[in-house]
């Protein structure tokens, strides 16, 4: 059987590739794509992992009937973080049922009701900024996105005691795997040893347990009070019935909440930092965006989401350095042909988002941050895929896009920020994602004039 070219990952080479994936991820992706092309295999023996950056091949994978692949079991290693009952780890009919259950929560009519809340949370958080003082940007974008998701998922008010506890513990837990070095915990099982609360893995486990306890307390409290009248996602989960009429167990509800809390804020927080970086790194981008925002006259915040250049800036942010570099692996359940190659069952297929987003034929001069490309043409779902694709596309994509646009608009309408350095920055590993370094700072130079604030208030 003819196979695509292979990136050897046996013996010491496997550890070398893992080291590069942790400390130099972009270099690994770029080298592999340069040496092996738009389809290559990882591993010496079947079943292989096949990495794809050919848009037509990605389309074939994403549009194939869901029953041809398993995705949940291919990503079972995430259960330590999300729980065994997470939507991400489900396959088949169970996955489709759970997805149908959650989908209404992210429908456009619900999103519109969230727009004012997102704006107000962003204002509350950024109002603490002091003129002339530097800020660690991620601390604030993470607080904003966490407060938003806690209200959307739980219906919890931002200042409630449980909301504050969850926000603090989630931030602390994710910070334990926030640098390339600490991210090694996720890649090397021998480091996953509980040597007490002062050990990296021990601290992670104890924070996870505290979060778990808080979530179960909230679930039990809702059940005891029979308080199921809201439109938040927790309420919808607790009201849900399967085909036999059975409700979700507390454990199933807990695992879905963990998935939504982590997936629903971590990536958006990172993307917001990148957006603010690029807007201020390139003065011409900032100037065009401010001109569009200053001309805004509507009072309805949801209308901000429709501003074309703002949308292009957000899309280009998600293109140039996608927060998640590749799609979830899809494991074939039967033999299949792709790009002239024959593959056996149990082959895992991964769309390499970063490589697709850097194809010269799709994105000329892909290393340049150029929002105009998204005004000049439309990209298909297999050419621009920051949220994955097919039946595994991120449910919260529309919420994330809306949140990014509103937060960027709120910050630019109220503050002038400055970069502390004109040096171009590159992504570093943050857990399973890629982000700006956590210590990235900007200077709050001044507040906007009351005239500009009035235009967008």
Secondary structure, DSSP 8 states (H G I E B T S, - for coil): -----EE--SHHHHHHHHHHHHH-HHHHHHHHHHHH-SEEEESSSSS-EEEE--HHHHHHHHHS-GGGEE-TGGGGGGHHHH-TT-GGG--HHHHHHHHHHHHGGGSHHHHHHHHHHHHHHHHHHHTT--TT-EEEHHHHHHHHHHHHHHHHHH---TTSHHHHHHHHHHHHHHHTT-SHHHHHHHH-GGG-----TTSHHHHHHHHHHHHHHHHHHHHHHHHHHT---S-SHHHHHHH-B-TTS-B--HHHHHHHHHHHHHHTTHHHHHHHHHHHHHHHHSHHHHHHHHHHHHT---S-GGGGGG-HHHHHHHHHHHHHT-SS-S---EEESS-EEETTEEE-TT-EEEE-HHHHTT-TTTSSSTTS--TTHHHH----TTTS-TT--GGGS-TTHHHHHHHHHHHHHHHHHHEEEEES--S----EEETTEEES-TT-EEEEEEE--HHHHHHH-
